[in-house]
Amino acid sequence: MLLLRHAVALIREDKLFSAIYIAGTAVAIASAMVIAIFLNIRLADIPPETNRSRTLYPLYGFYTKSLAENGREFDMRFSTAALDSCFRQLKCIEAATGIRSAYLSITDEGRQFVTGVYALCTDPSFFHLYDLTFLSGRPFSEKEFRQGERVCIVTDKLAKRLDGATHVSIAGSKGQFPFRVVGVVKAVSTLMEDATADIYIPYTVEVNKDDNPDQNLDQISYSGQLDVRLLLRKGSSRKDFLDEIEPLCKNYNAANNVRLGKDWGKWKIDADTHFFKRLNFFRHTGDQDFSMKAKELMPPALLILLFLLLPAVNLSGLVSNRMEARRAEMGIRKAFGAKRRTLLNEVIHENLVLTLLGGIAGWLLSWLFIAAVSNTDIVHEMFGGFSQVGNEPSLDFRMFFTPTLFFVAFACCAVLNLMAALIPAWHSLRKPIVESLNQKR
């Protein structure tokens, strides 16, 4: 407690130095926190995408032997047959959902309000994978989905614009289709790109001519128009998924060899975890292994280190100059029996108090910066660039603050700042007492 009081007294004594030191620390932490917060938004388990750490994104690969000779390969989406006969049969998979996105035109019951909406066409498993908050109503049921009933779920913002209408009309290439609203959910920030939409409808309902998700490509029954998301069971991993699906792929290829001929090609599946799916600073394919994808961590890691290291070097120069100015004081205290350890402890406590103040200021700066840029075109492009009628890239407190996120950034900055303070302090305190006492002559 005495050391803490002494640190506060030293800070008050040299207010200019303290202000510069706090500002330098704040800029260092704010710079690192901005990058860390954007990574947190893309990677952490944040509602409604609370299962990111257990989510797999299958990568579909297909090629014929003739195409393989030229090094060409087709990436195709999946059909409902692949979902039901393949993915949902795996023991390591808790839930599997298919998703298609579309831009649709919607009107209310009185046809007074017409607007374009961003729609997710999906199945009931979607609401198991993504934890949407239902303000009223419910998800569409398995029966409604299988029978292709025209039901939909809208966000609260769209429902407000529709003036609470219980029936809406969606325009498609085949005309106007009446839909019954069975649920209203809280609008999802567009920063949550996998779960966000204005309206959610079953993909078994055909609106446009090419809406049939079971439309097979090149007679490959597992090819369709669906992006697939898989929820791993707790305790299962990506490796478990690849090991379990490998024999299914072999059986499927063998059956197609008989049905389509040996030259038809090969069907194979790889999968990304959410971590590597969203941390795609460079475009990659499913052929990359995790060691290759891990290299993509280098740019953000080096950038964070740079933002922390440069201010630390500048602060080291400030501390060095200050210790030179205090050499006479240190010499007198050493002459009266003060130990080097005691003097170093004072420097450490003073530095920690300054770093704490700078850390708080840096966290506030990072929050203000992200709040200011959250609705810019750059952020829209980073998180999918969705154009929606009611949803916005709103910030939830859990997006930009988690205890782990803050304390990791703060600990890194504290360590660097301590090194910046201890090195010049140790160098100054090693000098003889007489030389220190003659400093001001």
Secondary structure, 3 states (H helix, E strand, C coil): CHHHHHHHHHHHHCHHHHHHHHHHHHHHHHHHHHHHHHHHHHHCCECCECCHHHEEEEEEEEECHHHHHCCCCECCEECHHHHHHCHHHCCCEEEEEEEEEEEEEEECCCCCCEEEEEEEEECCCHHHHCCCCEEEECCCCHHHHHCCCCEEEEEHHHHHHCCCCCEEEEEECCEEEEEEEEEEECCCCCCCCCCCCCEEEECCCCCCCCCCCCCCECCECCEECEEEEEEECCCCCHHHHHHHHHHHHHHHHHHHHHHHCHHHCEEEEEEEEHHHHHCCCCCCCCCCCHHHHHHHHHHHHHHHHHHHHHHHHHHHHHHHHHHHHCHHHHHHHHHCCCCHHHHHHHHHHHHHHHHHHHHHHHHHHHHHHHHHHCCCHHHHHHCCCCCCCCCCCCCCHHHHCCHHHHHHHHHHHHHHHHHHHHHHHHHHHCCCHHHHHCCCC
